[in-house]
Amino acid sequence: NEANSLSQGAEVLSEKVQQQAAAVEETSATMEEMNAAVQNNTENASQAAEVVERVQTESEQASQVMSRTIEAMNSIQDSSNEIADIVTLIDSIAFQTNLLALNAAVEAARAGEHGRGFAVVAGEVRALAQKSADAAKDIKHLIDSSVQRIGQGTKLASESGEVIQGITDSINDVATMIHQINTASQEQAEGISQVHQAINDIDSATQANASLVDQTSDSAQNMRQQANELNENMAFFKTNHVAPMSMTTASKPAYALVNTRQVASQPTRSVTKTAQKPQEPANSGSDDEWSDF
């Protein structure tokens, strides 16, 4: 019974260890897949960090270009304002020239025949002054329009610069987060690699335990088989020896059993003395026994 219990326990333990080995092997495969996925994520994070660094550099360059553009437009606006002032001065000079030409024409008219030529010159000067004044007004109008547009462009450039600066700041934040993700992914990959190695060690130990349990199960089965064979042999001996003794005992009366027990309880030397006595005839008492039978 104990051999059977030991064999059954060894078989159950072998099944449990095999199930545990299969579970550990599946866990090891899952950890290996997870490790590969984390390695892939780490590589992707590294590539994303490189891309973000390039975008960060380009955004900083764009921000610098936009700053220089705003400075250039502000300079153009200042130059346009100076040109507008110059045109205003030209318009004022043309107006004063027109007044002087008008006065010269009046004086030429007073001079009569002697001032006729001077009157013609004064008229031409007045006409040129008027043309200069008209041209100055047109230039001033164009410059005012240009200054207004330059002001709008400068405002838009400033807003664009602020937007680019905000994008640059966001890219810097993204770069920082990606760097942190990359670092965390590397640490996670190292941790998973260590866990994977530990699971492999557990798998190896479990396989070794499974092998030992199989050996124990085989030994238990052999022990059970030997125990069964021993039980069969014991049953065989009991059948061959106990049964004739019981038949002889049953054929003898009760006093014979008592004498037999007394003889068996005597020392060995008394048995030897009894053996030295002359034997009785073989047929003594046999007729009575057969008749009783």
VENHU-V115896 format. One line per field, one symbol per residue. ss: DSSP state (~ for helix, > for strand, _ for the rest). Layout:
ss = ???
//
This chain:
ss = _~~~~~~~~~~~~~~~~~~~~~~~~~~~~~~~~~~~~~~~~~~~~~~~~~~~~~~~~~~~~~~~~~~~~~~~~~~~~~~~~~~~~~~~~~~~~~~~~~~~~~~~~~~~~~~~~~~~~~~~~~~~~~~~~~~~~~~~~~~~~~~~~~~~~~~~~~~~~~~~~~~~~~~~~~~~~~~~~~~~~~~~~~~~~~~~~~~~~~~~~~~~~~~~~~~~~~~~~~~~~~~~~~~~~~~~~~~~~~~~~~~~~~~~~~~__~~~~~~~~~~~~__~~~~~~~~~_________~~~~~~~_
//
